[in-house]
């Protein structure tokens, strides 16, 4: 079941590109040296990290930001909790050590686990949950000044994984107040397999795919000061998947949790989703004598097309023996009908058959026409449709409105150069001859390019890697799947951006849609049992295309429909930038782009970002290894 359907009215086929809007670095960016420095060094245990663990650590945000507040915190290299306050009028942040986390001593029991980075989230501006990355969770009451009060210390353990009751390292993702008397925190940890004194964790990892657990831990409100030592976490429910979640949210209107990751998160007592089984077409056959299997047979598109500012030309290949009387073409302002009667197709080349199929945009029926060109001695002729656009200047993304959608027409790329159309017949002749002779058919095709903005610059391998594949798993408050959730985890989307931490409540994502980024927001439920719906509210035109050129990007966030931000990692010798792509209105040909320097070479790598809003605009906070960089009133 697809949850993300773009609104065509919000797409911008006329978009040409971004124009640079210069923002004064001196006026907007301030740097503050750090006395208490964070680190991205963590002990990894006795076995190597999996690829998914490495990926999640690269994108781990070390800075925790309180919503609607100028407060944030991080944990430094000496396990001290540093509270940063930017609420004063001087624009100078204060740094205070509010708590020191306990440090564990390495032992054979603790070395079997991979330590996580410290992580933290705010329940509100005065209450923080801090995980030390070693299996302990601290709840801190943050005063206006001075040392924080410890409200409670908890540990995460599982006797099935840790026979000696060693805590399991975990990361905290979010915490939500689910009622006046209860708060729930969502955690993630690596699953280390069932405890076996005779088998090492390294041996288990070699024989099993890496899996990750999601935990929901419950806390009673109001908090009471804990007198004794660390208490076990009160685990409400637990799920398991194949990757660390990209993000997790609590939807108060539906009383459900949303888990977004590159896999579905299933209940522990249920079997994992079945492993992938290749289709017969994907199974490599065993070659017979004198049989060549290294020759790839390209699939011929059903048509080729091109466009100008006021017209669209579509060419269908037909057998040259087709009489004109067998061709039936009907135009309407919004649809196209093409039927070929009494003619057999040539092997590998299907005959067109479209019945009142919706076009991408309207056409002028009075001036649109078709021609049938069949030259003697050729096997193929060209049925060419000349369609005059109803809206001159509008660039069509496809010929048909349903192209590329589930159950719709095939997605056929535009032929960029109209002069290529005359090569179609020659390509088809070679194609059919190669089918009969078994010759190498590589290099044949109908057109070679992509439309509009990406002309001459498309790298399909690079572009396809942009974005993170995400499945959405919904979990009820009791840990079970909602009755309406069947099918919601079956379809995946490609996430380009998530909410910038601190920008406010609510869930939204920028989803890859061709070369664009479509911003979808989760609708508030009218009743608890309402199906989750995502509404397309804005489009960042060509966002996927421009992000493909950013090879050092560490974080990609957005602030509502105002802007999408791509933060570079930077390094000790070279500071990273933040690229700001501002949202535009439908129909705009150009949008604004700005670039600001985050690190200046001495700041080190970027470790975390967040934002808070003031009367003057949004302030962005960037935590680097050696500096805190503050950007005021960027948008």
VENDA-V507179 format. One record per residue. PHI is phi as a letter, one per 30 degrees, with the letter a starting at -180 (999 if undefined). Layout:
BEGIN
phi
PHI
PHI
END
This chain:
BEGIN
phi
999
d
c
b
c
d
d
e
d
c
d
b
d
d
d
c
l
c
c
d
c
d
c
d
d
d
d
c
c
b
c
b
d
c
d
c
c
d
b
c
c
b
d
c
i
d
c
d
d
d
e
d
d
d
d
d
d
d
c
d
c
d
c
c
b
d
d
h
a
c
c
b
b
a
c
d
d
c
i
c
d
c
c
c
c
c
d
d
d
d
i
c
d
c
c
b
d
c
a
c
d
d
c
d
c
d
b
e
d
d
d
d
c
d
d
c
d
e
b
a
b
c
d
a
d
c
b
b
c
b
c
d
i
c
j
c
b
c
c
c
c
c
d
d
b
j
d
d
c
d
d
l
b
b
b
c
b
b
d
d
c
b
d
c
i
d
d
c
d
b
b
c
c
a
b
b
d
d
a
d
c
a
b
b
c
c
b
b
b
d
c
c
i
d
d
b
e
d
c
d
d
d
d
d
d
d
c
b
d
d
b
b
c
c
c
c
c
c
b
d
c
d
d
c
d
d
d
d
d
e
c
d
d
d
d
d
a
b
b
b
b
c
a
d
e
d
a
b
b
c
c
d
d
c
h
b
c
c
c
c
a
d
b
d
c
c
d
d
d
c
d
d
e
e
d
d
c
d
d
e
d
c
d
d
d
d
d
d
d
i
c
c
c
d
c
d
c
d
c
d
d
d
a
b
b
b
a
c
d
b
a
b
c
b
c
c
d
b
e
d
d
d
d
d
d
d
c
c
b
b
c
b
d
b
b
b
b
b
b
c
c
i
b
c
d
d
e
i
b
d
d
d
b
b
c
h
d
d
d
d
a
d
b
d
d
d
c
d
a
b
b
b
c
b
d
d
i
c
d
b
b
b
c
c
c
c
c
d
d
d
c
d
j
d
d
d
d
b
d
c
d
c
d
i
c
d
i
c
d
d
d
c
d
d
d
d
c
e
d
d
e
d
d
d
e
d
d
d
d
d
d
d
d
d
d
d
c
i
d
d
c
d
j
d
l
c
i
a
l
b
d
h
e
d
e
i
b
d
b
d
d
d
d
d
d
d
j
c
d
b
c
c
c
c
b
d
d
d
j
d
d
e
d
d
d
e
j
d
c
d
c
c
b
c
c
c
a
b
d
d
e
j
d
k
d
j
c
b
b
c
c
d
b
i
c
c
c
c
d
c
c
d
d
d
d
d
b
d
d
d
d
d
b
c
c
d
c
a
b
c
d
h
d
d
d
d
d
d
d
c
c
c
d
c
b
b
b
b
c
h
c
d
a
c
b
c
c
d
d
i
a
d
c
b
d
c
c
c
c
c
c
d
d
b
d
e
j
d
d
b
b
c
b
b
b
b
d
d
c
c
j
c
d
i
d
d
c
a
b
a
b
b
c
b
d
d
k
c
c
c
c
c
c
c
d
b
b
c
c
c
c
c
h
d
a
END
